[in-house]
């Protein structure tokens, strides 16, 4: 078992009374325009948390509560900002307890729906559907919503919560190829492009945390935007981005790639990876790095300055079987002075998959794409509620790995601990007061179908959310039983 992380203890601890539930702690900073809306939201969050992945009628149980839930999601005074305001504040408080830097992971995901009237929701993209009777290629417009989120995690991988989120749809979408036929996209101001969302989320999440120098913004190749580099320097924050654009470098007579070709391999780094079948393999990466003067796009050189940034190239030796060859090209404003600095930055970038896991929980666990709500506004409100629940599941799963020997109160109430001891038996003879957080989170996972065999990996997100739903049922039963017996 791993040693308990002091950092995880600090960022997970709560300053409110033990009697408060996690919902109370998470909603302290909520800002609704009407106190009744807040009370309805708190009740609705608890109902959905008790049956994650189920329909609104199922979690509400009767028509009165179901109708109230529908009214809440369709209320013009309710939006994603008010729903997530308390969670954003709780994220900021958790991040403030971390003495070291935190990683801000950015990514976009898509929620698709089937509707008879898709105009009420909007479209995200077009897909080919073969050829029509005239032999022309057919196109299908996908009905759905796009979400760009920013997730805060510690350098140990513990998700602290969301710091920014953007929802939107596309009335009419044209691919890059169609755009290039009319105008060079590098000459279009960033304010007129959809990619402005990357800059907005960087600015919003940095402002929320209040410590720009503490944030490392991590993006995939879609976030390889020169304006984002300039924004980072302007607001005093840091970035680590996988680059795909071969920009001009130096005095402008060569590119970044050409300059990196002249850099010798400065070290090797071995990592464990999994192939398509899930089998573990070892990869040896050749590491190259150099600080380079990077120039802005030609059409924007009067608006943006040249920047001196560190470029990292980590390429796998040989050609592996059963998976793609690792070839990472990263660009950052962080200081790189040695191979160990590069390895640290590679480990940080590898954390980016955690935001994809968060999105997977939204879709697989909360089943956000199964909702039958009819308009984009209602769906956005529902997905915002799901975001809080998805973070909670992800946080508990990672707490079991990052801080396994911490006290149970970091994640569970006293009643939940007692119920787990009563309903999930084990051979651990220690007194309840000495058992660890990992012990009880494993019991939660066992409620969700986790077998806990000797060689089984730690519980995953799916068994944790199923176990939490069953634990909530047990808690409701215990409270109801006590009231009945008391009467």
N, C-alpha and C positions, 0 to 999 in steps of 0.2 A: 504494500500500500504506500502511495506517495505521501510525503510529509505535508502537513497542513500548511497552506500558503497564507502568510500574514496579510498579503495584499488582498487575497480573496476574502479574508475575515473582515478587513476594513470596508471594502466596497459592498459587501453583502449585509453588514450589520445594519440594524434599524434603530432609530432613536425614539420610536413610539412605544407605548405600552404593549406588553406581550399579548394582551387581550385583543388587540386590533388584528383584523385579518389582512392578508396581503392586498386585498382590494382596497381597504381603507388606506393603507400606506401608499398605494399607487395612485390614488385619486385625490390626495391632499391638495394638490395645486390645480385642480380642474377649474376652468373658468367658463361657466355657462351663463347665459343672459337671464336665466330664470332658475331659482332654487329648485323648483319642481322638476325641471329638466334634469338637473343633477341627480335628484333622488331616483328618477326613472332610469337614468343611465346606470347608476350604481346597482340597482336591482337587476337590470337587464344584463349587465356584465356578469353578475353572480349566476344568473340563470344559464347563460351561454357557457360559462366556465364549468358548470355542473354536467354538461353534456356536449363537450366539444365535438364538432362535426355533425351535429344533428340539426334538423330544420327548426325554424323559429316556432312553429306550432308545437313541436315536440318539447322544446326547452321551456315554453311558456305554460303548457299543460291545459289551459282553458282559453276560451274565446276572448274573454275580457282582457287577460294579459297579452294575448297574441295581438289583439287590436291595438292595445297601448304601445306595443313594440313597433308595429307598423306606423303608427302615428309619430313615434319618436324618430324613426329613420326618415320620414317624409317631412318633418318639421323644418321650415325655412330658417329657423334660428339655430339649427343644429348643423354643424359641419365637422370636417376632420380635425380642424384646428382646436375646436372646443373639446372634442372627444379625446384627443391626444395631449392636450395641454398639461394635464396632471402627470401623465407618463413622461413627457419631456422634462418636467421639473424633477421627477424622481430619477431620471437618467442623469441629469446634471448633478444631483446630490451624490449619486453613487460614484460618478467620475471624479468628483471633487475629493473623494477619500483615497483615490489612487495617487500615490506620491510620484510615480513614474509616468512616462508618456502613455497615451491611449491611442488606439487605432480607430479611425473613422472609416468604415467600409461603405462604399457607394456602389449601387447596382440598380438596374431596371428590370422589372418583370412585367408580364402581361397576363391579364385575366380575360378569358374568352367565354362567351355565352351564346346560347341559341335562343333567338327571340323572333316572334312573328313580326314585330315592329322594331327593328334594330336601331332606328333613328333616335329612339328615346335614350339609348345608351351611347351610341357612337361606334366608330370603327378604329381599328388599330393598324391594319395592313391589308394587302390584297394577295391572294394565292391563286396559282393556275389551277384550272379544273378540267384540263384536257381541251379538246377542240369541239366546236359546235357543228351544226349541220352544214354550215358553209365552209368548214375547214379552218376557220379562224380560231386562234387560242382563246379560251374562255377564262374569265377572272372572277374570283369569289372574294367579296369583301368580308373580312372577319369582324364580327361584332365583339366589342370588348373595351377594357380600360387598361391603361398603362400606369404603373406605379414606380416612381423612383424613390428609393429609401436610403437612409444613412444610418447604419448601425454602429454603435460604440462597443468596442471590445477591449479588454486589457491585453497586454502583450503575452499573457498566459492563455488567452483564448476565452475568457469569461465574458459573455455578452451582458453589457450593462443597460442596454435599451436603445430605443430609437432617438435620434436627435433632430431629424428633419424628414419630411415626406412630401411628395408631390404626386398628384393624380391628374391625368388628362386623357383625352381621346383625339383622334384625327378625323376631321371632316373629309379630307381628301388627301391621300398619301401617294407620293411619288418617290420612287427609289433614287439612289444616288446617280445611276446611269442616266435617268431622265433629267435630273437636275443639271448634270454636266453638259447636256446638249444645249442648254439655254444660257448657263452662267457658271463660271468657276466658283465652286462652293467656298474656296478659301478666301474669296473676296467679299463674301456676304458677312455683314456685321453679326457678331455672336448674338446680339439682342434680338435679331430676326430669325434665329435658328432654334430648332427644338433642343439642341444641345445646351442651351442656356441653363437648363435644369441642373446640370452638373455644377455650374458656378453658384447658382442660387442655394443649392443644398450645402456646398462647402461653406458659403458665407453664413447660412442660418445655423448650421451645426457648430461652427466655430464661435459665433456670437453666443449661442446657448451655453456652451461650456465655460466661456469667459476667460479661458487661458489659451490663446492662439498657439503659443510656443509648445504647448503640451500635446497638441493634436498632430497625428500623422494621417493624412487623407490618402486612402488606398483605393485605386480604381483600376479597372481592366482597360483593354485597348480602346473601348468606346470613350473613355475619359481622357484620351491622349489629345488634349486641347491646349494650344499655346496660351490662350486667354486664361485658362485655369492656372498655368504656371505663374503668370503675371499677378493674378489675384492672390495666390498664395504668398508671394513676396510682399504684396501691398498690405495685406492684413496681418502679416507676421506669423503665418502658420506654415506647416510643412506638408509635402506630398511625396508619394511613392507610386508611380504609375507604370503599367506595362505599355511600352511604346510600340506603335506600328507605323508611324510617319517618319520617313527618312528626311529630316530637315537639313537645311543648309547649315554649315558649321564654320568656325574660324573666321576667315575674312570673306567667306561666301563663294570661294572657288572649289569647294568640295563639300561632301555631306557627312553626317554623323557616322553612317555605316562605313564610309571610306576611311574615316579617321580611326574607327574601332578596328578595322581590318589590320591596321599597323600595330595594334597593341598586342603584346605577348601574353600568353596564359600565365596568370600570377598565382594560381592555386587550384586545388581540387577540393570538391565537397561531395560527400556520399550521403545519399538520402534513400529512404524506403518509399516505394511507390506501389500502387496496385494496378494490375492490368484490367481488361474488360471483364474477366471472370472473377475478379476480387482477390486474385493470388498476389502475395507480396513479392516484390522484386527490388533489387538494389540498383540504383543509378549513380554513376559517377559524373559529376558536372565539372566542366572546365570553366574557370572563372576569369573574366577579364573586366577591368574597370578603368575609367579615366574621367577627369573633369574636362568638360568641353564647352567652348563658347558656342551657344546655340542661337540661331537667328530666327526671327519670326517669319511667317509666310511673306512672300514678296509683296503681295497686295496690301499688307498690313504693317510694313516696316516703319511707316511714318507714325503709326499709332502706338506700337509696342516696342520696347527696347530689347536688345540682345541680352541673354541670360547665361551665366556660367553655371552649368549643372553637372551632376555626376551621372554617367551612363554606365550601367552594369549589363554584362552579357554572360549568361550562364547557359552553356550548351552541353547536352549529354554526349558522352563518348559512345561511338558505335550506333547501331540501329537496332533497337529492342524489338522483340516479337510480342505481338498481342496488344500493343499500345502505341500511342504517338510518342515520338521523340521529344524530350523536354528541350525547349529552346526559348528561354526567357530573356527579353530585352527590357530593362527597367530604366526609368529616368527619375531623378530625385534631386531636391535641393539640400538633402542631408549630407553631412560630412562623411566622406569615405576615405579612410586612411590606410586600411589594411584588409586582408582577406577575411579576418574575423568580423569586421564591420559589414562586409558584403554578405556574409553568411547570416548575420542578424537581419539584414534587410530582406534577404530571400525568405527567411522564416516569417517575417512580418507579412510579406506579400502572400505567402502560402495561407495566411489566415483569411484571405479574401473569400475562400469557399464557404466561410461561415454565413455570409449574408445569403448565399444561395441555399444553404440549409434552412435559414429563416424563411425564405420564400417557399421552400418545399413544405415546411410545416403549415404555412398559410393555405396551401393548395391541397395537400394530402391529409393533414390533420384537421384543420378547420373547414376544409372543403369549400373554400371561398367561391369556387367556380360553379358550385351546385345551386347557388341561391337563385330564387325565382323572382326577386325584386325587379321591378320593371324599368326603373330609370337609373341613370348614371349617378345622380345625387344620392339616392338611397343606397345603392351598392357601395359607393365610396364611404358612407357612414358605417355600413356594416363591416366592410373590410378594415376600417380603422379600429373597430372594436376587436376584430380578429387579430390585429397587429399586437395588441396588448397581451392577448392570450397566447399567441405564438411565441412572443418574447418570454413569457413566463415558463412555458414548456422547455424552451431552449435553455433558459437560465438554470432551471433545475437539473437538466441533463448534464450541463457543463459543470455545475457546482459539484456533482458527484465525482467528476474527474479532476477538477482543479483543487478542490478543498475537501477531500473525502473524510478526513478525520476532524472536521469542524463540528461544533455543537449542532444538534438538530434544529434549534430555534432559529438558525439562520434562514431556514426555508419553511418550517412547519410549525403549526400551533401546538399547544399542549394537548388539546383534544385529539388532533390528528395523530400525534405520537401514541396516545393511549389506544386509539382505534387500531392502529397498525400493530401494536403489541398484542392486541386481543384477537384480531382476525387473521393475521399473517404469522404463523408460528415458525420458530427457528430453534436451532440447538445452541444459540449463544446464551451462556449462563450468566453473563455480566448483568449487573443491575441496570434498570432502564436509564438511570442518571449518568451512566458511563458510556452508553452506546453512542456511536458517531453518526454524523449526517449521512455518510455513505450507507450505513446499515439501514437507515429508515428510507432513503431514496430507493434502495434496492427493493425494499418491501413494497414501495409504491409501484415500482416496475413489475414486481411479481403479481400485483393485482391486475396489471395490464397484460399478463401473459409471458413475462420474462421467466425463464427456467432457472437461472442462477446456477448453472453447472460450473464445475471447476474451471474449464477452459473457455467458457463463454466470454465474449468481450463485454465491456461495460454496457449498461442499458442504453438504448437509443431513444430518440425523441418519440417515436410512435408508441412504444410500450409505456413510456412515462405519461403521455397525455391520456392513454386509455386507463392507466392506473389512477391518475388524478380524478378522472370522471367517476370511477368506482368509489374512490375515497370520499368524494363529495356526497355521493349517495349514502354512504355509511354515516357520514357526519350528519346529514339531514335526518336519517333514521334515528340516530342517537339523540338528537335534540328533540325530535318529535316524540320519541319514546319517553324521554324524561318529563315532557309536558303532560303526556297522557297519564303516566304513573303518578305524577305530582298532583293531578286532579283527582 
